[in-house]
Amino acid sequence: MSLRVGWNDYSPVDESQDVIMQDAPSWNPTSVVLKAGRELSGWLFGPSPPVSPTFTPRGYLRSGHPIHSNPILGSTPPFLRHEVPPTFINNLPQELLEKIFWEYVHGTTRGGGRSSLPLQGSYRRILSRRGAVTTPISLSHVCSTWRRVVTSYPSLWARVCISRAEAHDIPLLEYWLARSTTCPLDVTVIQRYKGYEEVVEPVTIEIISALARHSSRWRKLSLQLQPNMETPFLSLSPTLTIPLLEEFDLNLTTWSAKGWLYISEIMTNGPRVRSGAWNMALQHPGSSYQSLSTIRIGTIFLADLIPSLSQMMHVQSLTIDDLATNYGPPPPATLSATYSPIVLPNLSTLTLGRYPDISNLFISVTLPSLTELSLGLGFGFEISAVTGLHALGRLVERSGCCIRSLTWTDVSGVEALPHFSSLGGHALDLLHLRLWGRTSDVTLAFLTSRGENTHFPSLQSLELQACEGSAEALEAMILSRPGLRELDVVIMSLDVLKKPSLFIPYQQLVASKPGFSIGY
């Protein structure tokens, strides 16, 4: 099927585009059709739709046209009036056109994320998500048919990000919320200012009030608020009803402990809440974590974390960006050698970012379901690999768990991975391995299969993000592991950077190997 798409009713012939598509046997809402929708979004929208040379969009934007001063249903400026031939695009089933629009506005395909016309005015502050370059409003200005589809498709409006909004953005926000009708909402509010002396305008209170009226539809909520929003928000909180809330993300770094604890209690008491994130420092957490299966914490002292672990009986994934293990208040009795480690029966994924010494956490818990471990600083920069391995060995032995996925970063400059062999296959039977630290021929030789002495024989996925090994050692490792399905290698070599031809031997290793990639 060949489609000819013209973007303006006055466009010259060379501004139209021929699009060749395979004939579809029939319309049915299957994954194949959704894939077609993603592909269609690419050729319908860009990388950047052609614009007639008879006008200058950027000059028009500066003139203060109603599309920006009154962006909701105002008249469409010429540069957005794309009359689409009705016999082609508009003959697509509405369900497919809706999926195309959704992919373009919310998806990550090549059609979305690019635009020849930068967003202006309210469009830059009332968005579907952070970093979005288009909005449903933009699509509604293409033609009357598209406007009808856009305004009658509530799911297209079910995500809203309010980023540093101003007073005249309120009408657009109200319109956006109205268009979402009864759909569950994903809401992000970013109200940050650079200067410490700047005050939050009353518009922030108006925005929070408008959103609070729809709190019964909140499905995901992300808040980044200044300290002077603490009192107004707390005054609104008794009116909040959150029966549909599943996830929340709080960034209230400058709020008082009383303020964020109060909001945390409201969030965690939602009947459907399963995921909670505190992207800030927590001191003496008082929230109930009983209902949460996914928890993320920005910064916390180990002495504050340990008492809270007993409330995390249902947590399956725990992420801590910054764990202070040897600072802050004195460790409680829970860290003493005589105390029984806390059992977290369902924790399967543990992700740790920064910490000086991880051994104190390992000796304080028992994790029988642990299968995925991510250590952003190895065992910490204040202990040796031997000490860290000993603590990890005791943890897996005490827990009876088997780690299947490991993300590891060497911070000491010493390649510690070969030392993991001391844990034994019963404790470390890896399917997935990601190494962020330096990888030389020593580690490549360790990973090379040698019959019965093979380390991690079940390995299927391998990432080497700082490989300094030779092409010969890398080739030997690849050939020895026929079961390897995915390989991602980044070569770190000044010689290769200076002389790219030295990269050819590496490149040849993954030729005609789907799922394998090597770059530098």
Secondary structure, 3 states (H helix, E strand, C coil): CEEEECCCCCCCHHHCEEEECCCCCCCCCCHHHHHHHHHHHHHHHCCCCCCCCCCCHHHHHHCCCHHHHCCCCCCCCHHHCCCCCCCCHHHCCHHHHHHHHHHHHHCCCCCCCCCCCCCCHHHHCEECCCCCCCCHHHHHCCCHHHHHHHHCCHHHHCEEEEECCCHHHHHHHHHHHHHCCCCCEEEEEECCCCCCCCCCCHHHHHHHHHHHCCHHHEEEEEEECCHHHHHHHHHHHHHCCCCCCCEEEEECCCCCHHHHHHHHHHHHCCCCCCEEEEEEEECCCCCCCCCCCEEEEEEEEHHHHHHHHCCCCCCCEEEEEEEECCCCCCCCHHHCCCCCCEECCCCCEEEEEECCCCHHHHCCEECCCCCEEEECCCCCCCCCHHHHHHHHHHHHHHHCCCEEEEEECCCCCCCCHHHHHHHCCCCEEEEEEEECCCECHHHHHHHCCCHHHCCCCCCCEEEEEEECCCHHHHHHHHHCCCCCCEEEEEECCHHHHHCHHHHHHHHHHCCCCCCEEEEC
